Amino acid sequence: MKNGRFFVGLVGVAAVVAYLMWTGISDSMVYYLTPVELIAKVEGDPTFHEVGVKVSGRVVEGSWTREDGTSGAHEFVVADLEDTGVTFAVYYDDVVPDTFNDEAEVVVEGRYGPDGVFHAHTVLTKCGSRFEAAKEDLAAGG
């Protein structure tokens, strides 16, 4: 009889732990998409505007503007790396990374609003030229 209660209690605790793990994981899940995939998802399901996503692409040259007198309020356009004709506007109200510039490869995290603007809460840049060895260095052995 005592073993039965023990196992019932153990199953209850395991169920609670599993539930907490599942809700914690599902709350922190974020889709990682390209601009082409993002636009396709929004066109297929308008409720996708409520979903947090990460999108990678390249800043369109000449599209970056920032409001004077503020530490943030950046606006720029991101294009797909493969299909550069697919773009979307980004609004970001914070300090951009030091390596951010026109034509930077970026990952933006936030929500794509019904207004057609991606409202980012995080902007990351990829600057491969600084951290990757040149082909000549690799061929020469370091």
DOLODO-14717 format. One line per field, with one value per atom (N, C-alpha, C, O): atom name; x, y, z; residue in one letter. Coordinates in steps of 0.001 Angstrom, whole numbers, plus 500000, padded with zeros to 6 digits. Example, Ala and Ser with C-alpha at 12.3 -4.5 7.8 and 13.67 -1.06 7.14 Angstrom:
# DOLODO-14717
atom	c(N_CA_C_O_N_CA_C_O)
xx	c(513190_512300_513200_514236_512850_513670_512900_513409)
yy	c(494310_495500_496700_496681_497750_498940_500030_501138)
zz	c(507800_507800_507800_508465_507080_507140_507870_508039)
type	c(a_a_a_a_s_s_s_s)
END
This chain:
# DOLODO-14717
atom	c(N_CA_C_O_N_CA_C_O_N_CA_C_O_N_CA_C_O_N_CA_C_O_N_CA_C_O_N_CA_C_O_N_CA_C_O_N_CA_C_O_N_CA_C_O_N_CA_C_O_N_CA_C_O_N_CA_C_O_N_CA_C_O_N_CA_C_O_N_CA_C_O_N_CA_C_O_N_CA_C_O_N_CA_C_O_N_CA_C_O_N_CA_C_O_N_CA_C_O_N_CA_C_O_N_CA_C_O_N_CA_C_O_N_CA_C_O_N_CA_C_O_N_CA_C_O_N_CA_C_O_N_CA_C_O_N_CA_C_O_N_CA_C_O_N_CA_C_O_N_CA_C_O_N_CA_C_O_N_CA_C_O_N_CA_C_O_N_CA_C_O_N_CA_C_O_N_CA_C_O_N_CA_C_O_N_CA_C_O_N_CA_C_O_N_CA_C_O_N_CA_C_O_N_CA_C_O_N_CA_C_O_N_CA_C_O_N_CA_C_O_N_CA_C_O_N_CA_C_O_N_CA_C_O_N_CA_C_O_N_CA_C_O_N_CA_C_O_N_CA_C_O_N_CA_C_O_N_CA_C_O_N_CA_C_O_N_CA_C_O_N_CA_C_O_N_CA_C_O_N_CA_C_O_N_CA_C_O_N_CA_C_O_N_CA_C_O_N_CA_C_O_N_CA_C_O_N_CA_C_O_N_CA_C_O_N_CA_C_O_N_CA_C_O_N_CA_C_O_N_CA_C_O_N_CA_C_O_N_CA_C_O_N_CA_C_O_N_CA_C_O_N_CA_C_O_N_CA_C_O_N_CA_C_O_N_CA_C_O_N_CA_C_O_N_CA_C_O_N_CA_C_O_N_CA_C_O_N_CA_C_O_N_CA_C_O_N_CA_C_O_N_CA_C_O_N_CA_C_O_N_CA_C_O_N_CA_C_O_N_CA_C_O_N_CA_C_O_N_CA_C_O_N_CA_C_O_N_CA_C_O_N_CA_C_O_N_CA_C_O_N_CA_C_O_N_CA_C_O_N_CA_C_O_N_CA_C_O_N_CA_C_O_N_CA_C_O_N_CA_C_O_N_CA_C_O_N_CA_C_O_N_CA_C_O_N_CA_C_O_N_CA_C_O_N_CA_C_O_N_CA_C_O_N_CA_C_O_N_CA_C_O_N_CA_C_O_N_CA_C_O_N_CA_C_O_N_CA_C_O_N_CA_C_O_N_CA_C_O_N_CA_C_O_N_CA_C_O_N_CA_C_O_N_CA_C_O_N_CA_C_O_N_CA_C_O_N_CA_C_O_N_CA_C_O_N_CA_C_O_N_CA_C_O_N_CA_C_O_N_CA_C_O_N_CA_C_O_N_CA_C_O_N_CA_C_O_N_CA_C_O_N_CA_C_O_N_CA_C_O_N_CA_C_O_N_CA_C_O)
xx	c(500814_500000_500865_500561_501953_502832_503542_503730_503934_504594_503657_504099_502361_501383_501263_501233_501192_501111_502388_502350_503505_504793_504828_505234_504402_504431_503416_503692_502259_501282_501867_501728_502514_503162_504287_504442_505069_506176_505656_506234_504589_503993_503447_503582_502846_502336_503444_503316_504527_505670_506259_506590_506390_506929_506029_506528_504714_503782_503922_503905_504060_504222_505532_505559_506611_507910_507839_508349_507209_507076_506260_506613_505181_504357_505154_505090_505898_506700_507782_508049_508403_509425_508790_509343_507650_506999_506585_506831_505973_505540_506731_506683_507793_508998_509646_510110_509684_510283_509419_509936_508112_507251_507182_507017_507303_507298_508569_508552_509676_510938_511295_512338_510456_510724_510585_509650_511519_511490_511807_512769_510994_511268_512482_512658_513327_514468_514203_514195_513985_513536_514393_515150_514250_514785_513662_512506_513955_512881_511835_510642_512269_511326_510366_509158_510900_510052_509118_507959_509605_508773_507578_506443_507821_506744_505744_504536_506231_505343_504471_503279_505061_504295_503206_502082_503531_502558_501428_500263_501774_500737_499831_498631_500397_499617_498805_497764_499268_498597_498771_499801_497785_497903_498120_498617_497767_497998_499482_499881_500295_501743_502384_503526_501648_502165_502379_503155_501722_501821_502997_503288_503675_504728_506097_506421_506884_508249_509135_509071_509961_510813_512203_512405_513146_514474_514574_514210_515067_515184_516591_517099_517209_518549_518462_517631_519322_519366_520492_521392_520427_521458_520790_519748_521403_520897_521057_522131_519994_520024_520817_520544_521796_522669_521858_520986_522163_521510_520171_519531_519731_518410_518444_517396_519631_519744_519604_520362_518622_518455_518276_517834_518624_518426_517997_518394_517170_516682_517796_518526_517923_518936_518530_517347_519514_519274_518752_518375_518722_518282_519359_520191_519329_520329_519912_520717_518673_518200_517425_517892_516229_515349_516025_516177_516424_517040_515996_515162_516048_515200_516091_516980_515850_516601_515793_514790_516231_515557_516471_517677_515884_516633_516177_514983_517153_516878_517298_518210_516622_516983_518376_518724_519159_520518_520500_521377_519505_519423_518594_519038_517395_516468_516402_515539_517309_517441_516231_516143_515303_514077_513071_512122_513269_512369_512964_514034_512256_512755_511640_510461_512037_511085_511782_512993_510987_511515_511651_510861_512671_512925_512958_513555_512308_512387_513012_512552_514066_514790_515109_515777_514633_514786_515789_515436_517031_518106_519433_519449_520526_521858_522203_522067_522649_523043_524471_525236_524847_526217_527246_526922_528473_529560_529785_530150_529574_529831_528656_528702_527602_526428_526760_527330_526405_526560_525657_525003_525628_524911_525570_526797_524775_525218_525697_526245_525514_525902_524940_523754_525462_524609_524089_524876_522773_522165_521205_520709_520964_519879_519062_519576_517776_516883_515886_515395_515588_514628_513521_513779_512289_511141_509879_509692_509002_507729_507539_507864_507004_506677_505244_504303_505078_503766_502848_503298_501555_500574_500813_500314_501591_501920_503025_503406_503550_504606_505991_506955_506107_507398_507770_506939_509027_509536_509981_510901_509341_509667_510656_510263_511929_512995_513277_513245_513556_514030_515488_516122_516026_517430_517947_517278_519132_519801_521218_521964_521578_522925_523542_522835_524856_525528_526527_527067_526758_527778_528853_528573_530063_531172_532255_533238_532078_532992_534392_535343_534555_535888_536826_538039_536300_537156_537608_538696_536781_537027_537401_537830_537251_537592_538927_539226_539702_541005_540812_539893_541685_541637_542054_542799_541571_541894_543408_543951_544089_545548_546256_547225_545746_546340_546143_547044_544981_544716_545576_546076_545754_546566_548036_548749_548490_549884_550150_551296_549086_549279_549196_549724_548547_548324_548799_548675)
yy	c(498815_500000_501260_502215_501273_502427_502620_503750_501510_501615_502216_502975_501883_502422_503930_504636_504431_505883_506570_507656_505929_506484_506648_507694_505611_505671_506679_507348_506802_507812_509205_510067_509433_510714_510985_512108_509959_510085_510443_511297_509808_510104_511533_512234_511969_513341_514361_515345_514138_515053_515061_516122_513882_513798_514541_515195_514449_515143_516657_517379_517134_518575_519066_520114_518322_518702_518712_519633_517691_517634_518815_519406_519167_520303_521605_522417_521805_523026_523109_524184_521977_521957_522303_523108_521713_521947_523409_524010_523983_525375_526314_527323_526002_526830_526774_527795_525603_525453_526121_526836_525902_526473_527997_528667_528557_530018_530651_531798_529910_530474_530079_530493_529291_528891_530091_530881_530223_531301_530707_529953_531047_530601_531346_532532_530647_531266_531163_530063_532300_532307_533207_534046_533008_533964_534944_534651_536093_537015_536364_536631_535522_534832_533973_533995_533216_532360_533191_532820_534316_535169_535708_535621_536261_536837_535749_535984_534570_533463_533034_532782_532952_532555_533570_533191_534858_535905_535911_536097_535707_535672_534457_534535_533333_532116_532125_531472_532857_532875_534258_534524_535136_536502_536549_537556_535502_535501_535342_535466_535069_534911_536223_536233_537340_538634_538617_539424_537730_537659_536809_536764_536136_535184_535868_536591_535636_536148_535324_534095_535992_535308_535938_537080_535158_535654_535548_534527_536603_536631_537088_538073_536347_536732_537328_536918_538293_538922_539938_539936_540803_541828_543202_543378_544172_545545_546089_545987_546661_547245_548545_549421_548658_549832_551117_551226_552083_553384_553456_554507_552366_552359_552703_552946_552729_552929_554403_555244_554707_556060_555962_554937_557036_557082_558487_559479_558532_559822_560545_559936_561831_562635_562851_562996_562871_563176_562005_562194_560817_559648_558581_558564_557695_556620_555470_554587_555474_554376_554877_555751_554323_554687_554558_555538_553350_553049_552443_551648_552824_552220_551811_552559_550621_550129_549049_548573_548668_547633_546426_546559_545234_543980_543222_543109_542704_541906_540466_540191_539552_538144_537967_538658_537053_536831_536192_536467_535338_534650_535445_535678_535857_536572_538025_538375_538867_540233_541107_542231_540614_541356_541290_542073_540363_540229_541020_540689_542067_542950_543277_543065_543798_544343_545400_545348_546370_547449_546967_546151_547489_547151_548440_549433_548415_549502_548940_547928_549598_549139_550343_551276_550326_551479_551172_551112_550980_550717_550948_551349_550702_550894_549695_548549_549956_548878_548442_549218_547212_546746_547599_548242_547597_548376_547989_548838_546724_546249_546477_546066_547130_547400_548504_549529_548299_549313_548959_547916_549848_549516_548286_548198_547359_546112_545073_544048_545297_544301_543123_543289_541943_540765_540773_540856_540688_540842_539702_539004_539544_538714_539634_540194_539786_540619_539718_538750_540041_539260_540180_541255_539750_540549_540033_538826_540967_540602_541401_542586_540725_541371_541868_541075_543173_543753_543777_543671_543915_544038_545268_545351_546233_547441_547207_548129_545956_545643_546006_545937_546391_546755_545704_545293_545276_544341_545152_545964_544942_545660_544792_543839_545137_544326_544734_545916_543737_544035_543614_543913_542915_542529_542611_542161_543181_543202_542690_543220_541664_541096_541226_541150_541421_541492_540366_539862_539985_538987_539688_540281_539612_540259_539217_539172_538391_537279_537703_536987_538868_539273_539512_539368_539871_540121_538837_538783_537816_536643_535395_534406_535414_534251_534490_535598_533460_533576_533737_533167_534515_534689_533396_532600_533181_531944_531822_530718_532956_532919_532424_531669_532869_532451_530958_530272_530457_529026_528204_527146_528679_527963_527950_526985_529017_529115_528372_528274_527842_527083_527922_527513_529099_529860_531207_531965)
zz	c(500000_500000_500000_499286_500801_500849_499507_499056_498872_497562_496521_495659_496593_495653_495777_494768_497003_497217_496752_496173_497012_496591_495069_494564_494343_492879_492340_491344_492970_492561_492768_491901_493895_494157_493170_492690_492868_491929_490534_489862_490102_488802_488798_487795_489879_489971_489858_489129_490570_490506_489098_488567_488493_487129_486145_485230_486321_485434_485578_484581_486802_487028_486417_485773_486614_486049_484524_483885_483939_482479_481965_480944_482650_482248_482310_481387_483384_483520_482451_481914_482146_481102_479754_479004_479439_478154_478004_476958_479013_478900_478836_478132_479556_479497_478134_477626_477534_476209_475156_474297_475206_474174_474278_473259_475473_475626_475086_474640_475123_474676_473248_472743_472589_471206_470284_470414_469354_468389_467026_466882_466020_464661_464121_464397_463348_462678_461186_460633_460526_459146_458272_458759_456969_456000_455682_455988_455081_454702_453784_453925_452855_451963_452779_452543_453738_454576_455451_455636_455996_456835_456058_456528_454881_454076_453687_453714_453329_452957_454142_453972_455340_456529_456848_457175_456758_457071_456040_456392_454775_453739_453918_453654_454365_454569_455853_455932_456857_458160_458790_459409_458641_459185_460700_461203_461442_462887_463214_464372_462199_462417_462858_463317_462719_463195_464702_465214_465421_466880_467349_468544_466424_466773_466749_465807_467778_467800_466877_466891_466073_465109_465075_465486_464574_464217_462709_462126_462077_460623_460261_460795_459339_458894_457499_456688_457227_455919_455865_456704_454865_454700_454659_454028_455340_455326_453908_453314_453376_452035_452085_452906_451200_451172_451026_450164_451882_451833_452555_452549_453177_453817_455302_455900_455908_457359_457713_457231_458564_459094_460592_461110_461288_462736_463119_462509_464153_464626_465372_466154_465129_465825_467276_467584_468160_469552_470377_471533_469817_470586_470527_469620_471506_471524_470624_470329_470191_469362_468173_467442_467972_466875_465520_464790_465199_463911_462993_463424_461726_460711_459553_459148_459024_457884_457196_457729_456017_455236_455167_454962_455342_455262_454026_453753_453284_452092_452331_453111_451649_451700_451084_450127_451626_451115_449727_448909_449453_448166_447155_446031_447554_446687_447163_447968_446670_447171_446857_447350_446052_445764_446908_446942_447845_448993_450154_450665_450561_451618_452600_452318_453762_454728_455564_455779_456036_456860_458303_458777_458992_460394_461206_460790_462369_463335_464601_465129_465089_466272_467142_466697_468381_469267_470375_471552_469981_470932_470218_469054_470893_470322_469442_469870_468215_467311_467623_468198_467255_467497_466748_465750_467234_466618_465157_464343_464820_463457_462516_461356_463003_462153_461163_461539_459890_458850_457680_457678_456673_455439_454838_454778_454405_453801_454812_454406_456112_457109_457037_456754_457294_457426_458861_459804_459030_460344_460659_459774_461958_462464_463357_464326_463021_463818_464514_463933_465770_466547_467019_467560_466809_467203_466547_466398_466150_465524_464237_464168_463220_461956_462069_462031_462207_462471_461272_460131_461529_460447_459577_458455_460111_459353_458322_457601_458249_457293_457784_457021_459048_459642_460679_461489_460646_461636_462843_462740_463975_465211_466001_466674_465905_466492_467925_468267_468762_470113_470261_471273_469248_469224_467794_466863_467617_466321_466536_467360_465793_465836_464451_463446_464394_463100_462972_463957_461719_461427_460611_459570_461091_460406_460187_460926_459187_458933_458593_458907_457946_457513_458683_458533_459838_460995_461679_462253_461619_462442_461655_462250_460347_459541_458857_458412_458783_458129_456628_456040_456025_454584_453899_454471_452658_451918_451721_451756_451514_451314_452579_452504_453773_455028_455233_455716_454873_455021_454085_454468_452856_451868_452274_451998_452929_453349_454645_455082_455269_456491_457741_458776_457695_458916_458835_459797)
type	c(m_m_m_m_k_k_k_k_n_n_n_n_g_g_g_g_r_r_r_r_f_f_f_f_f_f_f_f_v_v_v_v_g_g_g_g_l_l_l_l_v_v_v_v_g_g_g_g_v_v_v_v_a_a_a_a_a_a_a_a_v_v_v_v_v_v_v_v_a_a_a_a_y_y_y_y_l_l_l_l_m_m_m_m_w_w_w_w_t_t_t_t_g_g_g_g_i_i_i_i_s_s_s_s_d_d_d_d_s_s_s_s_m_m_m_m_v_v_v_v_y_y_y_y_y_y_y_y_l_l_l_l_t_t_t_t_p_p_p_p_v_v_v_v_e_e_e_e_l_l_l_l_i_i_i_i_a_a_a_a_k_k_k_k_v_v_v_v_e_e_e_e_g_g_g_g_d_d_d_d_p_p_p_p_t_t_t_t_f_f_f_f_h_h_h_h_e_e_e_e_v_v_v_v_g_g_g_g_v_v_v_v_k_k_k_k_v_v_v_v_s_s_s_s_g_g_g_g_r_r_r_r_v_v_v_v_v_v_v_v_e_e_e_e_g_g_g_g_s_s_s_s_w_w_w_w_t_t_t_t_r_r_r_r_e_e_e_e_d_d_d_d_g_g_g_g_t_t_t_t_s_s_s_s_g_g_g_g_a_a_a_a_h_h_h_h_e_e_e_e_f_f_f_f_v_v_v_v_v_v_v_v_a_a_a_a_d_d_d_d_l_l_l_l_e_e_e_e_d_d_d_d_t_t_t_t_g_g_g_g_v_v_v_v_t_t_t_t_f_f_f_f_a_a_a_a_v_v_v_v_y_y_y_y_y_y_y_y_d_d_d_d_d_d_d_d_v_v_v_v_v_v_v_v_p_p_p_p_d_d_d_d_t_t_t_t_f_f_f_f_n_n_n_n_d_d_d_d_e_e_e_e_a_a_a_a_e_e_e_e_v_v_v_v_v_v_v_v_v_v_v_v_e_e_e_e_g_g_g_g_r_r_r_r_y_y_y_y_g_g_g_g_p_p_p_p_d_d_d_d_g_g_g_g_v_v_v_v_f_f_f_f_h_h_h_h_a_a_a_a_h_h_h_h_t_t_t_t_v_v_v_v_l_l_l_l_t_t_t_t_k_k_k_k_c_c_c_c_g_g_g_g_s_s_s_s_r_r_r_r_f_f_f_f_e_e_e_e_a_a_a_a_a_a_a_a_k_k_k_k_e_e_e_e_d_d_d_d_l_l_l_l_a_a_a_a_a_a_a_a_g_g_g_g_g_g_g_g)
END
